Amino acid sequence: MSLILTPNLADPDGIYEKLIALHEGRDAADSQRVNARLIMTLINHIGDRETILEAIAVAAGGSAKA
């Protein structure tokens, strides 16, 4: 599986709104916990180690070919 880095979401604004709403009323620590749960849920869904490692490298500011 190769990491998709081009826009690939039908409703990015709607998803962004849901993500922002997820954090409303939460303190910083609770927001970090919910982010971690979301990230781990999506990592589990992807399931491909190499794709996940590519995403980690991109998120860290590196190349998608790390």
C-alpha positions, 0 to 999 in steps of 0.5 A, spaced: 500 500 500 502 506 498 501 513 502 496 517 498 498 525 499 494 528 494 487 530 496 482 524 497 476 526 501 469 527 498 467 532 504 474 535 507 470 541 510 465 537 513 470 532 516 474 538 519 468 541 522 467 534 526 474 534 528 474 541 531 467 539 534 471 533 537 475 537 541 470 542 544 469 543 551 475 538 552 481 540 556 488 540 553 490 533 556 483 530 554 484 533 547 491 529 547 487 523 549 482 523 544 487 525 538 491 518 540 485 514 540 483 517 533 490 516 531 490 509 533 483 507 530 486 509 523 492 506 524 489 499 526 484 501 520 490 502 515 493 496 518 499 496 513 506 497 517 510 500 511 504 505 509 504 507 517 511 508 517 511 513 511 505 517 514 509 518 520 515 520 516 511 525 513 508 527 519 515 528 522 516 533 516 520 528 512 520 525 506 514 520 504 520 515 502 523 514 509 
